[in-house]
Each structure stands twice: as C-alpha cells, then as structure tokens.
Amino acid sequence: MASIKEIAERTGLSIATVSHVINGTRKVSDKSKALVMDAIKETGYKPNYAARMLRTRRSDTVAMLIPNVRQGMPTNIFFMDVLSGAKDYLQLVGFNLIIATYSEEDESDEGDLRNLKVLRDQWIDGFLVVPNKKKTAIVKNILDNNNPIVLLDRAVKDLACPCVYNDTIKISRDVVDVLYQEGRRRIGYIGGSLESFTGFDRWKGYKEGLSACGLKYDEALVGISELHTAANGYEAAERLIENQADAVYVSNDVQAIGVLRYLKEKNIRVPKDVAVIGFENYEWMEICSPRLTTVCQEPYEMGRIGAQMLHRMLEDETYSEKVVLTPKIIFRDSHRRE
C-alpha cells in the first residue's frame, strides 16, 4: 500500500505539503492539491484515520440525535428532510454523519444517556440534536461534557447553545389572522401534545392570534392529541364542528386529511362553510380536493444551516448564534370564501 512518502516522491512535493492536503490542516495551492489527489487515485493510497485521530484529536464525524421514527407519524418525512440537509453540507466539507434516535415516549433518560456514551466513545466531534421537552437531560449531558452542540427545530430557552428553528408561534398567529380576514369568527385548532416544543408553540401562536383579532379562546374549539393521524383529525373535526367552528387550523397536514374527509362525508362545503388551513406542505396537498392552504417550513435548509453552524463551532469555540427561520403560508383553495 502506498505511503505519504511515495505520494510526495510521485508529486515532487514535500511530505509536509502532502500531509496538509490529506489532513486539511493548512491551506495548500489548488495545483498542489490536484497533484496529491491524482496521485492518491493512481496509487490507491488509504489514509490511516486512526493515527490521524490520535494526532489531531478530531474524527471529522458528527452525530445527529432525532426522535424515533414511528409508523404513521408525519414527523418522519420532516426529520428525513432535516437529515438530508445536514448530510449534504457535511459531505461537502469532508465530515461523516452518524444518526442516532431516542424515545420521546419513554420518560426515563437511562437508555438514552447510555447510548450517548457509546457515541462519545466513537470520538464524535459534535452533535446536532432535536431536543424534547421531557428529555433535556440529553442536551445538558452533552453540554456538561463540553461537546459542541447545535439544536435543531426546537429552541430550549434555559440552555445557552446555538440553535436553528422555525418561528411557528408567529406563523400560527398569521394563520389565525388570515382566517379572521376571511370573515371567520369560530376558528378552531387541532394540534399535537402541549408537552412537545412544536405542539406548544403552534397552540400558543393560535391562542395569541385569537387575542390579536379580539376573539375569545374557547376550549370547545380545540383538539389536542398525542397522535398525528388522519383518523385523529377526523375525530377532532367532529367535535369542533359540533361546536359551530367555521374554520379549522390543523397543525399538521396528515390530520388535515382527516378533517377534510369528515367535512366531505357530512356534506360540509370547504371553504364556503368551513375553512381549513394545514401545516407542513406535503406534496399531496396539491392534489387533494380542495387543494389545501398550508404552512410551509424548510426542513432541508434547517439541517443544512445547523450542520454549517456546528462546523463553524468546531473551527471557532467562541461561536454561538441563534437562527430563526420564517415559515410561509402557501395559499391554495381551502381557506377563501367562494
């Protein structure tokens, strides 16, 4: 197997220059870099990563911690897009990505912290973490061990670390205002558990939106559930319509499908009788009937920016930033009066 010395002899460069190209430890001219890369391809040289890690104390490997992927959950698609954004950026800068999950349902942190220790034993350089309200011990443990960390999707107010997330409170206020401007006065809400960061923020924005429009918050017009299924949206819609809702803001599009199915079965016209606005902007919202007005986030961009922030932290220990992304409403047919 070829060695660095052989690469240096073949290119006419010094061993130090070849080492800098391979390890990325110093800026080298594009011409020298090209010579080294060509020689590596010709000789089949394989870097000794174990020796490199011992020398640099870096593995060029990042871990991403996300909630367990569960069957039928709309968040599955969202987190896969976040993952894609992070992976594409990290590949661009020569980093590897390890994916790990934790249980949002299990109240105990014991197993999650044990898995975290296993990750550290792999010489992980830093962590991208989607935090959970009930699992802050995971984030605190990473911080206590002085591991670089960037939070994704959900901000934790009492933890001082970089994060990138969507302002779902503001966009939820905007959704209520849009419905109010369409003449709706019995605006209902269907969403996830208030024990989650995203569930709470979307509900909070809905509540603030009502207040800004001079409308009273009415528990009879709110459906909160741990589930995010079409069947759950169907059941919640039945209760809201019984309480004279003339509009429904649904905090994810899968539940919105259930809402539209219920309204269609009951011959309730959308949007003439009841307006509906969803959240996530999955591709099939374009072909449902009526086409669903919904909130669009940018999970790919979130993952890319989060990975970029972590990479910068690894180069500059003093770096810390909060990036707030702005979702937007995709206006289609389900909210306007005919």
C-alpha positions, 0 to 999 in steps of 0.5 A: 500500500502506498505511503505519504512518502511515495505520494510526495516522491510521485508529486515532487512535493514535500511530505509536509505539503502532502500531509496538509492536503490529506489532513486539511490542516493548512491551506495548500495551492489548488495545483498542489492539491490536484497533484496529491489527489491524482496521485492518491487515485493512481496509487490507491493510497488509504489514509490511516484515520486512526493515527490521524485521530490520535494526532489531531484529536478530531474524527471529522464525524458528527452525530445527529440525535432525532426522535424515533421514527414511528409508523404513521407519524408525519414527523418522519418525512420532516426529520428525513428532510432535516437529515438530508440537509445536514448530510449534504453540507457535511459531505461537502466539507469532508465530515461523516454523519452518524444518526442516532434516535431516542424515545420521546415516549419513554420518560426515563433518560437511562437508555438514552444517556447510555447510548450517548456514551457509546457515541462519545466513545466513537470520538464524535466531534459534535452533535446536532440534536432535536431536543424534547421537552421531557428529555433535556437531560440529553442536551445538558449531558452533552453540554456538561461534557463540553461537546459542541452542540447545535439544536435543531427545530426546537429552541430550549430557552434555559440552555445557552447553545446555538440553535436553528428553528422555525418561528411557528408561534408567529406563523400560527398567529398569521394563520389565525389572522388570515382566517379572521380576514376571511370573515371567520369568527369560530376558528378552531385548532387541532394540534399535537401534545402541549408537552412537545416544543412544536405542539406548544408553540403552534397552540400558543401562536393560535391562542395569541392570534385569537387575542390579536383579532379580539376573539375569545379562546374557547376550549370547545374549539380545540383538539389536542392529541398525542397522535398525528393521524388522519383518523385523529383529525377526523375525530377532532373535526367532529367535535369542533364542528359540533361546536359551530367552528367555521374554520379549522387550523390543523397543525399538521397536514396528515390530520388535515386529511382527516378533517377534510374527509369528515367535512366531505362525508357530512356534506360540509362545503370547504371553504364556503362553510368551513375553512381549513388551513394545514401545516407542513406542505406535503406534496399531496396537498396539491392534489387533494380536493380542495387543494389545501392552504398550508404552512410551509417550513424548510426542513432541508435548509434547517439541517443544512444551516445547523450542520454549517453552524456546528462546523463553524463551532468546531473551527471557532469555540467562541461561536454561538448564534441563534437562527430563526427561520420564517415559515410561509403560508402557501395559499391554495383553495381551502381557506377563501370564501367562494 
